[in-house]
Amino acid sequence: MDARRMSRAVPRVRQVGFFTPNTPAQQPQPQSAAPSSESPPLSDSPASNSLSPVMIPPPRHLSDNLGGRTAAVPVPGRENSGELPTVGSYNPSESVLWLDSPPRSRIGDVELSEGAESSLGWYRRSDSAKFASSLPSGGFNLSTAKHPESVAAVEAKNPLPEQSEAQKEQASSSKPLKAKTTKAERRALQESQRAAKAASRAQANKSGTPGGASSSKPMKQPPQKKDGPPVASSIAASERIGVDWSVEKERKKDLPPPRKQFDDESRGGRAKRRSVLNQPEARNRVELFRHLPPHKNGTQLPYLGSKFFELHEKHPAVYKVGLQYLAGDLSGGNARCIAMLQAFQEAIRDYSTPPEKTLTRDLTSKIGGFVSFLIECRPLSMSMGNAIRFLKSRIARLPLTLSESEAKTTLCSDIDRFINEKIVLADKVILRHAATKIRDGDVLLTYGSSCVVEMILLYAHELGKQFRVVVVDSHPMLEGQKLLRRLLVKGLSCTYTQLNAISYVMHKVTRVFLGASSIFSNGTVYSTVGTASVAMVAHAFRVPVLVCCEAYKFHERVQLDSICFNELGDPDAISKVPGRVDVNYLDNLTDKQKENLELLNLKYDATPSDYISVIVTDYGMIPPTSVPVIVRGYRKEYLLI
Amino acid sequence: MDFQVVVLAGGNSKSLTPLVSKDVPKPLLPVANHPVLYYVLHQLEESNLKNLIVVVEGEDAGLLVGAWISGTFVDRLHVEIAAVPEDIGTAGALRAISHYLTAKDILAVSGDLVSDVSPGAVAATHRRHDAVVTATLCSVPISGSSELGSSGGKDKTKKPGRYNIIGLDPRKQFLVHIATEVEKDTRLQKHLLHAVGQMEIRSDLMDAHMYAFKRSVLQEVLDRKDTFQSLKQDVVPYLVQSQLKSQAVLSGIPQAEEDGNKKVSFPNNQVMVSQILANASTPSFHELYSMDPDGFAQTRKTHKCCAYIASSSSYCVRLNSIQAFMDINRDVTGEADHLLSDNVIGPSPKLGTKTTVGPHCMLGEGSEMGDKCQVKRSVIGRHCRIGSHVKVVNSVVMNHVTIGDGCIIQGSVICSNVQLQERVVLKDCQVGAGFVVTAGSEYKGESLARKEK
């Protein structure tokens, strides 16, 4: 990337979401624009809501460093999102990073107004978007807006990577130059914001509902604020105002509603109306993860079943796949993606354009309906999101001259090609690459059940390599046992252990092979929960960690934690041990006792790129830092095929 | 959703002899003043299934049923009536209309089923597992045995000692064994038991006769096995038994056909895709069994037989005996009144002075009752005339019945157009249509019917 863009991106990023009171960089906002345009939307935006509970004011140098590190990120997203048919005219990633601090490098009037406008645009966009999970780019926004604090957390714990040193220097060198220009101006602005904030706080106290819009965080906030000096961070101020703004609405309700991934009331209502399934109530869920959609467990199955014949618009094949997702009969990124694509293929084959409609538009909306149905059954995996995007772009790019049958066959063969090239062929290439890393006498460790890793192990075994496999598993899925069975059937020698014993087996291991659900642009690996622990232990034991992942699962999103975007599993699954009646300690609790129990069954976690030695993908073996390059190149490629 | 619904309405039923006749075939037997077929059709209509095939045994019955359906569901349902010869059984009936069946899956419902089990749920289970047959199981109604004492004398000798034995896999998803009307003992298949590992044998479940079949398999079985008469006793047990050794008979099942020639390097793409899918899904015992002991290739063909177990709160009874008829009448007016969409008491019953109608009763429109009558837990049809001092308890009185003064009717069924003269005492009797009971006679536990001319 060129130097100009880098220098622009740096200041933007490092300011988002932090409550660093004395940073002069916070203030450069035009007095007129700041409170009026930004404050109200901020209050109900998920970003500002979820910032507070994990507020960790980072030391200065860390935030600089973070800026340098993440500076590389927005570029691919920004470039590509413009090409997306689903994204509006505003670039979401860009506007998120701008959020409340227009670039300091050029503080001309033009630049400032652009910053304000873009942040507005992002909010407008988020209003019109459906829930975050339905639109990959929407989800991207949410998470990017939240990163910084978790970056800080991660960075604070980790040794600083060397690669960011240079960028850090660059950032710090460019700072005084910018700060010179309008120091007085910013000071004035800061003063005014302090005043505004104090006034709003007084108002909020008077109104008697310190909680307000978001469930419980604002209650925690005030003491935190009062400890320090009267901070005038623009976010806090706007949040205050936002609280006041929505207090009227919320005051009548006794309990504050749980936060959802879609915080807008009307949008949530719309989603509920549209949804096929009942939304289970949000009780006894862990506060920090309450924004995630609740798990739809098997009890929804009869309900969905009883509506079997009423959902005419859902194609039977799609319906079947949805049922399988819901019942948990089908899991695994690749399998779910293939099943979905095959169902779509079948639906396209049976499709006929209604009169007075064009195939391109009608089919797109139809596929959209299918997708939202599947999302209701289970949140999409990243791989599926990419596949859907591919399919939609193929539909959009169909030449108008094609007849309906031709268009349908084109689409079907496109889907076939996607499955063959992006999944099957990619897997074969990954096999070849990864097999070169297996030597005789190796002890390979794998976690859970990844289909690529399984293929690698079997392939290496067929090549005649002598190695042992350690299969690490964890409750409640116990997917490793399935893998174990298949490996043993093939005659591999295996060790089976649970995740909690990993530190004891790790010192014998020479390689760790992991699968991934997705890999983000910053190299973070998003995978089955437990993967991060395995990678960290391996890192501590200096065992190389190889992550095997097809390139179609790469995502341009940047994610630093597993909190903001995740999936909740069945909470009952972890409280019960199947087949063990003697350990049902939780069964006899009374309802009153159970009120204090919160069960958390997370499905995924994020492994920071520091713990990953190499990513084996269909483009070869790459370091985690090279992911953005592939994301960018790949995006272009699959839009063009 | 690519489902075709076949309602096997039946025709003349021997077990309901005095109640059903040429004029009133079994599908039209009124239960709480609605023909029994109404309940099935209503249930299907609620599930948005509007295209049905109704199979009736016998031409005359077909005409009657057709006339009734076209009168009742005139613009709501699209029903095709198929009349098949009598006594060919349910399987025979399906065989006869086999050429009408085109959809991927067939939902076969018995016409005498009174239930609120959603057909959609059965179909969804069927689809989810990609099963060959899905049978609906429901818990045996408790009232069936407890009310045995008051039932007709014939049933008493028949009932005890007959069980439906149903074997399920540990996850209660698949049917492993099904045997109906077991007298003494039943045979389990060793290899099935071996494959499943663990089997749950239930005798408190009843086959509700609502099946989802894969059409190709069903047609093939019906074609090959000419002797199969009944779905419940022949076809379903056959499919269940052969689920691990699908023979050439079932070669029509679209299965992932895999060649044995697996090279060391790479399997071809199709195999790989199907393997990814197979590995990702939770394997049922079928898949585990069908695998080679040493490999991944599926060498043995299997098919799945699923069970949909209705929740214990749902109501599900088949009208296949007089006792069941009584039970259903009582339940429909009582606890399971949600099955009926209209109100229980007709618009214009004329009641005399000091006449009491207890709870769980139903009075059809245009019925008249004299003074000092008592009606308890009974259904009285349309346009009945009941004199004074009449006691009707636990009984069903159909349409156009005339009951003289001072009659006492207990636990009886009185069909249409019956005339009861004064002071008749009936206990646990069935009175066939058009019968005339002379004044002052007393009957207990008898079946009265007009002699066929």
Interface residues (C-beta under 8 A of the other chain):
Chain A: L301 P302 L304 G305 S306 K307 F308 F309 E310 H312 P316 Y319 K320 L323 Q324 A327 G328 D329 L330 S331 G332 N334 A335 R336 I338 A339 I419 N420 I423 V424 L425 D427 K428 S449 C451 E454 E462 K482 R486 V489 K490 G491
Chain B: M1 D2 F3 S47 N48 L49 K104 S118 P119 G120 A121 V122 A123 A124 T125 R127 R128 D130 V264 S265 F266 N269 M272 V273 I276 L277 N279 A280 S281 T282 P283 M291 P293 D294 G295 F296 S311
